[in-house]
């Protein structure tokens, strides 16, 4: 994970430095410009999430049980208690965001509240508090900006090189700009894959934190199973425009594949979830939503739900919960 982080920043700084050097800027200019990009991302991302998420910040008397769980888990983790907000979205999910631990907000989608029992909800909240304890909020917020920066640089240089030609040196400069633009596109793709890998690793660590903290990995597994079944029952999904998508508790775009894999490993998972019945979950959701099709997403920022459930089964053997 740390090697991936180091490579992400090395590639980003390298391409920015190469471009600034190409346009004649020295180190004195490159470093402040790069730092400014990171500071802008760090400052503006939470503002964007609040605006797009239509979040309703709640008082303790509105959802007392939710507040009690979050407060207890945060105190146990040794992190400041985050503010709690409810999103009007009906897809079942949760996430945490903020500039620092002290300014963090824990968001619960409206659709998740009636789906989980108290023990399952606590396991999901413990997962999100795990992200705070590991400083995932700050790390992922900063690194997620880098591919977007590469894309903007690539697009600008490539098209200026392609259509800004002329004769002599001007033509040579245009060709060089186009080549740098192509290189930036390649680095954009590489950075995306590396950040997705980093995100999957941090989701696994948050799962482990929840399992160890609650000592009941089966509750988190049951939550994942319900969310996966719900995504299949909901039918084909459109791309999620939310800037918080990469921070969600679960990626619902691999639902059908997850369900198929869980069915294939059903016997193996009986020890973790003795009453495991994926078909029952799907039928319950179908009564409300209809349809039994899912959409797989090859480039996922979360490990597949079935893989997370299998890992939780292994954790239960170690924890003995």
C-alpha positions in Angstrom: 0.0 0.0 0.0 2.8 2.4 0.9 4.7 1.6 -2.2 1.6 2.3 -4.3 1.2 5.6 -2.5 4.8 6.6 -3.2 4.5 5.6 -6.9 1.3 7.6 -7.3 2.9 10.8 -6.0 6.2 10.2 -7.8 4.3 9.8 -11.2 2.2 12.8 -10.5 5.0 15.1 -9.5 7.2 13.7 -12.3 4.7 14.5 -15.1 3.9 17.9 -13.6 7.6 18.8 -13.4 8.2 17.6 -17.0 5.4 19.8 -18.3 6.5 22.8 -16.3 10.1 22.3 -17.4 8.9 22.0 -21.0 7.2 25.4 -20.8 10.3 26.9 -19.2 9.3 27.0 -15.6 11.9 26.3 -12.9 11.6 24.4 -9.6 10.7 27.6 -7.9 7.5 27.7 -9.9 6.8 24.0 -10.2 6.6 23.3 -6.5 4.2 26.1 -5.5 1.9 25.3 -8.5 1.8 21.6 -7.6 1.2 22.3 -3.9 -1.6 24.7 -4.9 -3.3 21.9 -6.9 -3.2 19.6 -3.9 -4.5 22.3 -1.5 -7.3 23.2 -3.9 -8.4 19.5 -4.0 -8.1 19.1 -0.3 -10.2 22.2 0.4 -12.9 22.0 -2.3 -13.8 18.3 -2.3 -15.8 18.4 0.9 -17.7 21.5 -0.3 -18.6 19.7 -3.5 -19.7 16.5 -1.7 -22.0 18.5 0.6 -23.5 20.4 -2.3 -24.1 17.4 -4.6 -25.1 15.0 -1.8 -28.1 17.1 -0.6 -27.0 16.1 2.9 -29.2 16.7 6.0 -27.1 17.0 9.1 -29.0 15.5 12.0 -29.2 16.3 15.7 -28.8 13.5 18.4 -32.5 13.6 19.2 -33.4 12.8 15.6 -31.6 9.4 15.3 -30.5 8.7 18.9 -29.5 5.1 18.3 -27.3 6.1 15.3 -25.6 8.8 17.3 -25.0 6.5 20.2 -23.3 3.9 17.9 -21.1 6.4 16.2 -20.1 8.1 19.4 -19.2 4.8 21.1 -17.3 3.5 18.1 -15.4 6.8 17.6 -14.4 6.9 21.3 -13.3 3.3 21.1 -11.1 4.1 18.0 -9.6 7.2 19.6 -10.9 9.6 16.9 -13.1 12.7 17.1 -16.8 11.9 16.8 -17.8 12.8 13.2 -20.9 14.8 12.3 -23.7 12.6 11.0 -25.7 13.3 7.9 -28.5 11.5 6.1 -28.5 11.4 2.3 -31.9 11.1 0.6 -30.5 8.5 -1.8 -32.4 5.1 -1.7 -29.5 2.9 -2.7 -28.2 1.3 0.5 -24.8 2.7 1.4 -22.7 4.8 3.8 -19.4 6.7 3.6 -17.3 9.2 5.5 -15.5 12.3 4.1 -13.8 15.4 5.3 -10.5 17.4 5.2 -9.3 15.9 8.5 -10.5 13.6 11.2 -11.7 16.7 13.1 -13.9 17.9 10.3 -15.2 14.5 9.1 -18.8 13.7 8.3 -20.3 10.2 8.3 -23.1 9.9 5.8 -25.8 7.2 5.8 -28.1 6.8 2.8 -31.8 6.8 3.6 -32.1 3.4 1.8 -29.8 1.7 4.2 -31.6 2.5 7.4 -34.6 0.1 7.1 -32.5 -2.7 5.5 -30.1 -3.5 8.4 -30.7 -4.6 11.9 -28.8 -2.8 14.8 -25.9 -5.3 14.8 -25.5 -5.0 11.1 -25.7 -1.2 11.2 -23.0 -1.1 13.9 -20.7 -3.2 11.8 -21.1 -0.8 8.8 -20.5 2.2 11.1 -17.4 0.5 12.5 -16.1 0.0 9.0 -16.5 3.8 8.3 -14.9 4.7 11.6 -12.0 2.4 10.6 -11.5 4.7 7.6 -11.2 7.6 9.9 -8.7 5.8 12.2 -6.5 4.9 9.2 -6.7 8.5 7.8 -8.2 7.1 4.6 -10.4 10.2 4.2 -7.5 12.5 3.7 -5.3 10.1 1.7 -8.0 9.1 -0.8 -9.3 12.7 -1.2 -5.8 13.9 -2.2 -4.8 11.0 -4.5 -8.2 10.9 -6.3 -7.5 14.4 -7.6 -4.3 13.3 -9.4 -5.8 11.4 -12.3 -8.2 14.3 -12.9 -5.2 16.6 -13.0 -3.4 14.3 -15.5 -6.5 14.1 -17.7 -6.9 17.9 -17.9 -3.2 18.3 -18.7 -3.3 15.5 -21.3 -6.4 16.9 -23.0 -5.0 20.4 -23.1 -1.6 19.5 -24.5 -2.7 16.9 -26.9 -5.3 19.0 -28.6 -3.1 22.1 -28.6 -0.4 20.0 -30.2 -2.8 18.5 -32.8 -4.5 21.7 -33.9 -2.0 24.4 -33.0 0.5 23.6 -35.7 2.4 25.9 -38.1 5.8 25.9 -39.7 9.3 25.4 -38.4 9.9 25.5 -34.7 6.2 26.1 -34.0 5.4 22.8 -35.7 8.1 21.0 -33.7 6.7 22.5 -30.5 3.2 21.4 -31.4 4.4 17.9 -32.0 6.2 17.8 -28.7 3.1 19.1 -26.9 1.0 16.3 -28.6 3.5 13.7 -27.4 3.5 14.9 -23.9 -0.2 14.9 -24.0 -0.3 11.3 -25.1 2.2 10.5 -22.2 -0.1 12.2 -19.8 -3.1 10.2 -21.0 -1.0 7.0 -20.4 0.0 8.2 -16.9 -3.7 9.1 -16.2 -4.7 5.5 -17.0 -1.8 4.1 -14.8 -2.7 6.4 -11.9 -6.3 5.3 -12.1 -5.4 1.7 -11.8 -3.0 2.3 -9.0 -5.6 4.4 -7.0 -8.2 1.7 -7.5 -5.8 -0.8 -6.2 -5.0 1.4 -3.2 -8.8 2.0 -2.6 -9.4 -1.8 -2.6 -6.6 -2.3 0.0 -8.0 0.4 2.3 -11.5 -1.1 2.1 -10.1 -4.5 3.1 -8.4 -2.9 6.1 -11.6 -1.1 7.1 -13.4 -4.5 6.9 -10.8 -6.0 9.2 -11.1 -3.1 11.6 -14.8 -3.6 11.8 -14.5 -7.4 12.3 -11.9 -7.0 15.1 -13.8 -4.1 16.8 -17.2 -5.7 16.9 -15.9 -9.2 17.2 -18.7 -10.3 14.9 -17.5 -10.5 11.3 -20.7 -12.2 10.4 -22.7 -9.0 10.9 -20.6 -7.1 8.4 -20.8 -10.1 6.0 -24.6 -10.1 6.4 -24.7 -6.4 5.6 -22.7 -6.8 2.5 -24.9 -9.7 1.4 -28.0 -7.7 1.8 -26.6 -4.8 -0.1 -25.3 -7.1 -2.9 -28.7 -8.8 -3.2 -30.4 -5.4 -3.2 -28.3 -4.2 -6.1 -29.2 -7.3 -8.2 -32.9 -6.9 -7.4 -32.8 -3.2 -8.4 -31.8 -4.2 -11.9 -29.3 -2.5 -14.3 -27.8 0.6 -12.8 -26.7 3.8 -14.3 -23.2 5.3 -13.7 -23.2 7.0 -10.3 -22.4 10.7 -10.7 -21.7 11.2 -7.0 -18.2 12.4 -6.1 -18.4 10.2 -3.0 -18.8 6.9 -5.0 -15.2 5.8 -4.4 -15.8 6.2 -0.6 -19.0 4.2 -0.4 -19.2 1.2 2.0 -19.9 -1.1 -0.9 -19.7 -1.0 -4.7 -23.1 -2.2 -6.0 -22.1 -2.4 -9.7 -20.7 -5.9 -9.4 -23.9 -7.3 -7.7 -24.7 -10.1 -10.1 -21.2 -11.4 -10.2 -21.0 -11.2 -6.4 -24.2 -13.1 -6.0 -23.0 -15.8 -8.4 -19.8 -16.2 -6.5 -21.5 -16.3 -3.1 -23.8 -19.1 -4.4 -20.7 -21.0 -5.6 -19.1 -20.7 -2.2 -22.3 -21.2 -0.2 -21.2 -24.3 1.6 -17.9 -22.7 2.6 -19.7 -19.7 4.0 -22.2 -21.7 6.1 -19.9 -21.5 9.1 -19.9 -17.7 9.0 -23.6 -17.3 8.2 -25.5 -20.5 9.1 -28.8 -19.1 7.7 -27.2 -17.9 4.5 -29.8 -17.8 1.8 -28.9 -15.4 -1.0 -32.0 -16.3 -3.0 -34.2 -15.3 -0.2 -32.5 -11.9 0.1 -33.0 -11.3 -3.7 -36.7 -12.3 -3.6 -37.3 -9.9 -0.7 -35.8 -7.0 -2.7 -37.6 -8.0 -5.9 -40.9 -7.6 -4.2 -40.0 -3.9 -3.7 -38.0 -3.2 -6.8 -38.3 -5.9 -9.4 -35.7 -7.3 -11.9 -32.8 -9.7 -11.4 -30.0 -8.3 -13.4 -26.8 -6.6 -12.3 -24.0 -4.7 -13.9 -20.4 -5.7 -13.4 -17.7 -3.1 -13.2 -14.2 -4.3 -14.1 -12.4 -1.3 -12.7 -13.8 -1.3 -9.2 -12.6 0.8 -6.3 -13.9 -1.9 -3.8 -13.0 -5.6 -3.6 -15.9 -7.7 -4.9 -18.5 -8.3 -2.2 -18.1 -12.0 -2.4 -14.4 -11.7 -1.8 -15.0 -9.5 1.2 -17.5 -12.0 2.6 -15.0 -14.8 2.1 -12.3 -12.8 3.9 -14.7 -12.1 6.8 -15.3 -15.9 7.1 -11.5 -16.4 7.5 -11.4 -13.6 10.1 -14.2 -15.2 12.1 -12.1 -18.4 12.4 -9.2 -16.3 13.8 -11.3 -14.1 16.1 -13.6 -16.9 17.2 -16.7 -14.6 17.3 
